[in-house]
Amino acid sequence: MNIARGLLRLWVVASGLWVIFVGLLMYDDVATPYVTGRGYYFLKDISPARQQAELEKSRAQTAWSNYKINTPDGFAYSITGSSGDDAAQRVLATIGTINFVKEPVMVERYTDDYRLLEEGVTRGVTEEIDVSVPNTVLFVGKIEPKDVKTQQAKEVYELASNVRELVMNKKRAEALTGATKFALLPPVAVLVLGYLLLWVGRGFRAR
């Protein structure tokens, strides 16, 4: 009986079954990787308020800081002010503009910032618009004109589609790399260990 040949064939069969098992186990991660839902919104252009704040800051004798201000719609603005209240007043006095910044803000679902956006919808200040990209919505003020909502939805669709594709490709590559290692390393380790055990066993044979 050739034990080494029998063990080798057993290893080939077991390795094949292992690779098939790993393939079935990791198939969904490679074929359709999960991408966290995202929300997008466009900020109003408050650059004039920022410029005025920076000008006043340069003349002030007290320390000014940069503040993150959340408006009732859940949108987050960053602006310099002498205090939090001062910064908030500067933002609220400026967001009535009809001008928006060109690039939308992206917020991942299940974060505090996303919950603030949802609260804006609950309060009836904003609404969610489906942009025809899986797990992706646009948050926009209810009072905004229909043409503004349509244009923003179009821009978010184009951006979100590209972002989703990039994220999926990255996750797919990571999953494929992990699956390959998971499928190949254990059989190789078993083969090496088996060879070493046979080699040690041959050392005890009587000549």
TORMAR-90026 format. One line per 10 residues: number of its first residue (from 1); their letters; for each residue x, y, z of C-alpha. Coordinates in steps of 0.001 Angstrom, whole numbers, plus 500000, padded with zeros to 6 digits. Example, Ala and Ser with C-alpha at 12.3 -4.5 7.8 and 13.67 -1.06 7.14 Angstrom:
<recs>
1> AS> 512300 495500 507800; 513670 498940 507140
</recs>
This chain:
<recs>
1> MNIARGLLRL> 500000 500000 500000; 501381 503411 499009; 500351 505643 501890; 501946 508793 500449; 500067 508458 497143; 496777 507825 498943; 497246 510838 501194; 498101 513019 498190; 494899 512006 496426; 492940 512637 499611
11> WVVASGLWVI> 494511 516094 499812; 493568 516852 496193; 489931 515864 496774; 489695 517694 500109; 491337 520806 498641; 488921 520825 495727; 485939 520547 498052; 487384 523283 500256; 487821 525657 497295; 484233 524990 496192
21> FVGLLMYDDV> 482982 525622 499740; 484872 528914 499979; 483604 529939 496553; 479999 529370 497593; 480566 531068 500941; 482175 534195 499474; 480208 534424 496228; 477823 537164 497353; 480667 539271 498777; 482451 539168 495424
31> ATPYVTGRGY> 479475 539340 493058; 477342 541880 494923; 479332 543529 497724; 477343 545502 500288; 477582 549274 500002; 476381 551431 502890; 473478 553708 502034; 474256 557352 501443; 472435 560643 501545; 473411 563769 499623
41> YFLKDISPAR> 472495 567412 500010; 473582 570719 498534; 474608 573538 500846; 473663 577125 500185; 476583 579312 499145; 477454 581244 502296; 480898 582331 501080; 480033 586054 501510; 479259 585407 505191; 482498 583461 505576
51> QQAELEKSRA> 484503 586268 503993; 482876 588840 506256; 483546 586663 509300; 487208 586258 508363; 487504 590019 507893; 486008 590713 511319; 488187 588007 512842; 491340 589689 511540; 490304 592924 513248; 489076 591373 516494
61> QTAWSNYKIN> 491154 591383 519645; 489499 588275 521064; 489932 584714 519843; 487485 583445 517217; 486852 579790 516424; 485440 577720 513608; 481998 576255 514349; 479858 573545 512813; 476311 574820 512559; 473370 572510 511877
71> TPDGFAYSIT> 470375 574290 510379; 466768 573091 510975; 466925 571043 507771; 469847 569040 509178; 472406 570548 506817; 475816 571244 508373; 477701 574471 507711; 481189 575452 508843; 481900 579101 509631; 484091 581259 511842
81> GSSGDDAAQR> 482518 583236 514662; 483219 584938 517954; 480925 582372 519577; 478608 579538 518628; 475595 581862 518658; 477410 584399 516504; 478340 581711 513966; 474771 580385 513908; 473349 583867 513304; 475733 584397 510401
91> VLATIGTINF> 474637 581121 508793; 470908 581670 509329; 471156 585183 507911; 472741 583879 504714; 471037 580575 503837; 468139 582439 502268; 470259 582858 499152; 469158 581062 495995; 472730 580050 495202; 474066 576581 495999
101> VKEPVMVERY> 477612 575250 496109; 478542 573042 493158; 479496 569856 495011; 476988 568076 497279; 477780 566835 500768; 477731 563058 501200; 476597 561476 504488; 476637 557754 505247; 473530 556118 506650; 473438 555133 510352
111> TDDYRLLEEG> 475556 558144 511369; 474559 561062 513588; 474712 563446 510627; 472342 561218 508649; 469909 561088 511565; 469882 564894 511610; 468880 564862 507953; 466076 562415 508716; 464886 564686 511523; 464611 567492 508975
121> VTRGVTEEID> 462258 565287 506958; 460260 564426 510086; 459847 568123 510881; 458579 568721 507366; 461447 571048 506463; 463057 568803 503872; 462130 565833 501709; 463908 562740 500409; 464185 562245 496667; 465005 558863 495163
131> VSVPNTVLFV> 467777 559384 492596; 467526 555873 491071; 470773 554686 492658; 470410 551822 495198; 470389 552987 498838; 470934 556594 497800; 468697 559612 498391; 468859 563362 497966; 467770 565597 500834; 466426 568937 499660
141> GKIEPKDVKT> 464393 571734 501185; 460666 571447 500550; 460430 575100 499590; 462978 574762 496789; 461559 575120 493257; 460839 571963 491281; 463511 572742 488677; 466129 573049 491437; 465136 569664 492870; 465242 568079 489414
151> QQAKEVYELA> 468681 569508 488650; 470102 568466 492012; 468684 564946 491636; 470329 564669 488214; 473713 565796 489541; 473511 563461 492541; 472547 560559 490279; 475683 561037 488171; 477964 561479 491173; 476421 558701 493284
161> SNVRELVMNK> 476540 556232 490384; 480283 556789 489969; 480940 556671 493716; 478939 553468 494124; 480771 551819 491234; 484166 552753 492683; 483214 551499 496154; 481807 548243 494769; 484920 547618 492670; 487148 548222 495693
171> KRAEALTGAT> 485089 545955 497955; 484861 543323 495224; 488658 543318 494837; 489143 543101 498612; 486636 540246 498880; 488251 538398 495979; 491703 538762 497528; 490420 537547 500890; 488557 534624 499316; 491637 533584 497340
181> KFALLPPVAV> 493799 533550 500461; 491098 531734 502427; 490755 529120 499686; 494449 528473 499009; 496382 528982 502231; 494795 526150 504303; 495343 523466 501595; 498928 524633 501097; 499526 524561 504856; 498059 521030 505071
191> LVLGYLLLWV> 500236 519905 502152; 503404 521267 503739; 502510 519827 507143; 501691 516444 505616; 504970 516372 503716; 506906 517190 506877; 505109 514474 508853; 505836 511886 506138; 509451 512991 506029; 509740 512620 509805
201> GRGFRAR> 507981 509242 509649; 510432 507935 507069; 513229 508677 509522; 511897 505982 511872; 511760 503234 509257; 514140 500351 509692; 516649 499993 506858
</recs>
